């Protein structure tokens, strides 16, 4: 719409009456193919007697009955109108051009619904529409060859494989007697003051969870400092050569 909101009211001065007609979706799609090429069909209006209601029928041009991608089904040609009253409403038709200019084309004087005549052609089209609407959005498809692009699906991620490997290794390790594990730990700490949990697992051959339970009784876990993420013995369990000399 223009910035000033101007509307061309020439159509109102000419008292132009227009029909507001509802059409099937497939019919509007076929009309779109004829955009800029002229007529899409013909309307025939027949009136029976002076008091009878007019019978209105729209006939689609034969070349527009061809539906793209479907050879066995054609769009129906004949479409009778079901006439309806405006119902006391004030309806108008406006158009907008490339310059955003709004124009009044006319006032709605008649409403109608354009329906296809029941025929074999229409029934085939309707059946096809129902089949298409009932198809699932996603379907499984068998691949004839392996996917070779960068988005190839991974059967199992590296983190999962590492977790399964560690789980199997720990499952194979039988828990030794607590005193036996303590002896191995004290022997190790006589050689070095600090160990990470991986090294202690390798030394004792014990499951991590079981080993940590024992370490909490005799050791301290360093969470910061130079020896961060390592274990050392509690002061009461330490026995180093340097401390022996100091005690003397």
C-alpha positions as CSV (number, residue, x, y, z in Angstrom):
1,X,0.0,0.0,0.0
2,X,1.2,3.5,-0.7
3,X,2.5,5.6,2.2
4,X,-0.4,8.0,2.1
5,X,-2.9,5.1,1.9
6,X,-4.5,6.4,-1.3
7,X,-7.1,4.1,-3.0
8,X,-8.3,4.3,-6.5
9,X,-12.1,4.4,-6.3
10,X,-12.8,4.4,-10.1
11,X,-14.5,1.0,-9.7
12,X,-17.0,2.5,-7.2
13,X,-17.9,5.3,-9.6
14,X,-18.6,2.8,-12.4
15,X,-20.8,0.7,-10.0
16,X,-19.0,-2.4,-11.2
17,X,-20.5,-5.6,-9.8
18,X,-18.3,-8.7,-9.3
19,X,-18.8,-12.3,-8.3
20,X,-17.0,-13.9,-5.4
21,X,-16.5,-17.6,-6.4
22,X,-14.9,-20.4,-4.3
23,X,-13.0,-22.9,-6.5
24,X,-11.3,-26.3,-5.8
25,X,-7.6,-26.2,-5.1
26,X,-6.7,-28.3,-8.2
27,X,-8.6,-25.9,-10.4
28,X,-6.7,-22.8,-9.2
29,X,-3.5,-24.7,-9.8
30,X,-4.5,-25.5,-13.4
31,X,-5.4,-21.8,-13.9
32,X,-1.9,-20.7,-12.7
33,X,-0.4,-22.6,-15.7
34,X,-2.3,-20.3,-18.1
35,X,-1.0,-17.1,-16.4
36,X,-0.5,-14.5,-19.1
37,X,-1.7,-16.8,-21.9
38,X,-5.4,-15.7,-22.1
39,X,-8.6,-17.5,-21.1
40,X,-8.7,-20.6,-18.8
41,X,-12.3,-21.6,-19.7
42,X,-15.8,-20.5,-20.4
43,X,-18.8,-19.7,-18.3
44,X,-22.3,-20.5,-19.5
45,X,-25.3,-18.9,-17.8
46,X,-28.7,-20.3,-18.6
47,X,-32.0,-19.0,-17.1
48,X,-35.1,-21.1,-17.1
49,X,-38.2,-18.9,-17.2
50,X,-38.6,-15.5,-15.8
51,X,-38.7,-16.5,-12.1
52,X,-36.2,-19.4,-12.2
53,X,-32.7,-19.2,-10.8
54,X,-29.9,-19.1,-13.4
55,X,-27.8,-22.2,-14.0
56,X,-24.1,-21.4,-14.2
57,X,-21.5,-23.8,-15.4
58,X,-17.7,-23.3,-15.9
59,X,-16.0,-25.4,-18.5
60,X,-12.2,-25.7,-18.2
61,X,-10.1,-25.4,-21.4
62,X,-9.1,-28.9,-22.6
63,X,-5.4,-28.1,-22.6
64,X,-5.5,-27.3,-18.9
65,X,-7.0,-30.6,-17.9
66,X,-3.5,-32.2,-18.1
67,X,-2.0,-32.6,-14.6
68,X,1.8,-32.5,-14.5
69,X,3.5,-35.8,-13.6
70,X,0.3,-37.8,-13.9
71,X,-0.7,-39.5,-17.1
72,X,-3.7,-41.6,-16.0
73,X,-5.7,-38.7,-14.3
74,X,-7.0,-35.5,-15.9
75,X,-8.8,-32.6,-14.3
76,X,-12.6,-32.5,-14.8
77,X,-13.8,-30.0,-17.4
78,X,-17.4,-29.2,-16.2
79,X,-18.0,-27.3,-13.0
80,X,-21.5,-26.2,-12.1
81,X,-21.9,-23.3,-9.7
82,X,-23.9,-23.4,-6.5
83,X,-25.3,-19.9,-6.2
84,X,-25.4,-18.2,-2.8
85,X,-26.6,-14.8,-1.5
86,X,-24.3,-12.1,-0.3
87,X,-26.3,-12.2,3.0
88,X,-26.6,-8.6,3.7
89,X,-22.8,-8.2,3.8
90,X,-20.9,-5.5,2.1
91,X,-18.0,-7.1,0.2
92,X,-15.5,-5.5,-2.2
93,X,-12.6,-6.7,-4.4
94,X,-9.4,-4.7,-4.3
95,X,-6.2,-5.1,-6.4
96,X,-2.6,-4.0,-5.8
97,X,-0.2,-3.2,-8.7
98,X,3.6,-3.2,-8.8
99,X,3.6,0.4,-7.5
100,X,1.8,-0.7,-4.3
101,X,-1.3,1.2,-5.6
102,X,-4.6,-0.1,-4.2
103,X,-7.6,0.0,-6.5
104,X,-11.2,-0.9,-6.0
105,X,-12.3,-3.3,-8.7
106,X,-16.0,-3.5,-7.7
107,X,-18.6,-4.6,-5.1
108,X,-19.5,-8.2,-4.6
109,X,-23.1,-8.7,-5.9
110,X,-23.1,-12.5,-6.1
111,X,-21.4,-15.4,-4.2
112,X,-21.0,-18.9,-5.6
113,X,-19.1,-22.1,-5.1
114,X,-17.6,-23.8,-8.2
115,X,-17.8,-27.6,-7.8
116,X,-16.7,-30.3,-10.2
117,X,-19.4,-32.4,-11.8
118,X,-19.4,-36.0,-10.5
119,X,-17.7,-38.0,-13.2
120,X,-15.2,-40.8,-13.7
121,X,-12.4,-38.3,-14.2
122,X,-13.2,-36.5,-11.0
123,X,-13.5,-39.7,-9.0
124,X,-10.0,-40.8,-10.2
125,X,-8.6,-37.4,-9.2
126,X,-10.2,-37.6,-5.8
127,X,-8.9,-41.1,-5.2
128,X,-5.4,-39.9,-6.1
129,X,-5.6,-37.0,-3.7
130,X,-6.7,-39.3,-0.9
131,X,-3.8,-41.7,-1.6
132,X,-1.3,-38.8,-1.7
133,X,-2.6,-37.3,1.6
134,X,-2.4,-40.7,3.4
135,X,1.3,-41.3,2.4
136,X,3.6,-41.0,5.4
137,X,6.0,-38.0,5.4
138,X,9.0,-40.3,6.1
139,X,9.6,-43.7,4.6
140,X,12.4,-46.2,5.0
141,X,14.5,-46.8,2.0
142,X,17.0,-49.6,1.2
143,X,20.4,-48.4,0.0
144,X,22.0,-50.2,-2.8
145,X,25.5,-49.0,-2.0
146,X,27.3,-47.6,1.0
147,X,27.1,-43.9,1.8
148,X,30.3,-42.2,1.0
149,X,29.7,-38.6,2.0
150,X,31.0,-36.9,5.1
151,X,27.7,-37.4,6.9
152,X,28.0,-41.2,7.0
153,X,26.2,-42.5,10.0
154,X,28.4,-44.0,12.8
155,X,27.4,-47.4,14.2
156,X,28.9,-46.6,17.6
157,X,30.7,-43.4,18.8
158,X,34.2,-43.4,20.2
159,X,33.1,-42.5,23.7
160,X,30.7,-45.4,23.8
161,X,33.4,-47.8,22.5
162,X,35.8,-46.6,25.2
163,X,33.1,-47.0,27.9
164,X,32.3,-50.5,26.8
165,X,36.0,-51.4,26.7
166,X,36.6,-50.1,30.3
167,X,33.5,-51.9,31.5
168,X,34.6,-55.2,30.0
169,X,38.1,-54.8,31.5
170,X,36.7,-54.0,35.0
171,X,34.3,-56.9,34.7
172,X,37.3,-59.3,34.2
173,X,39.1,-58.0,37.3
174,X,38.2,-60.1,40.3
175,X,38.2,-58.2,43.6
176,X,41.1,-59.3,45.8
177,X,40.9,-59.3,49.6
178,X,41.1,-55.8,51.0
179,X,44.3,-56.5,53.0
180,X,46.0,-57.8,49.8
181,X,45.0,-54.6,48.0
182,X,46.3,-52.5,51.0
183,X,49.6,-54.3,50.9
184,X,50.0,-53.5,47.1
185,X,49.1,-49.8,47.7
186,X,51.5,-49.4,50.6
187,X,54.3,-51.0,48.6
188,X,53.6,-48.7,45.7
189,X,53.5,-45.5,47.9
190,X,56.9,-46.5,49.4
191,X,58.3,-45.9,45.9
192,X,56.5,-42.8,45.0
193,X,54.4,-40.3,47.0
194,X,51.8,-39.4,44.3
195,X,49.8,-41.6,41.9
196,X,46.9,-41.0,39.6
197,X,44.1,-43.5,39.7
198,X,45.0,-45.1,36.3
199,X,48.4,-46.0,37.5
200,X,47.0,-47.5,40.7
201,X,44.5,-49.6,38.7
202,X,47.4,-50.9,36.6
203,X,49.4,-51.8,39.7
204,X,46.6,-53.5,41.7
205,X,44.5,-54.9,38.8
206,X,41.4,-53.9,40.7
207,X,38.1,-52.4,39.6
208,X,38.1,-48.6,39.8
209,X,35.1,-48.3,42.1
210,X,36.4,-50.9,44.6
211,X,39.9,-49.3,44.5
212,X,38.6,-45.8,45.3
213,X,36.6,-47.2,48.3
214,X,39.9,-48.5,49.8
215,X,41.8,-45.3,48.9
216,X,39.4,-43.1,50.7
217,X,40.3,-44.9,53.9
218,X,44.0,-44.5,53.6
219,X,44.6,-41.7,51.1
220,X,44.0,-38.1,50.2
221,X,42.9,-36.9,46.8
222,X,44.5,-33.7,45.7
223,X,42.1,-31.4,43.8
224,X,44.5,-28.5,43.3
225,X,48.2,-27.6,43.4
226,X,51.2,-29.1,41.7
227,X,49.9,-32.7,42.2
228,X,46.3,-32.0,41.2
229,X,44.2,-35.2,40.4
230,X,46.6,-37.5,42.2
231,X,46.3,-39.7,45.4
232,X,48.8,-39.7,48.3
233,X,48.7,-41.4,51.7
234,X,47.2,-39.8,54.8
235,X,49.9,-38.5,57.2
236,X,49.4,-41.4,59.6
237,X,50.1,-43.9,56.9
238,X,53.2,-42.3,55.3
239,X,56.5,-43.9,55.7
240,X,59.2,-42.3,53.6
241,X,63.0,-42.4,54.1
242,X,63.2,-38.6,54.5
243,X,60.7,-38.7,57.4
244,X,62.7,-41.5,59.1
245,X,65.7,-39.3,59.2
246,X,63.7,-36.3,60.6
247,X,62.3,-38.5,63.4
248,X,65.8,-39.4,64.6
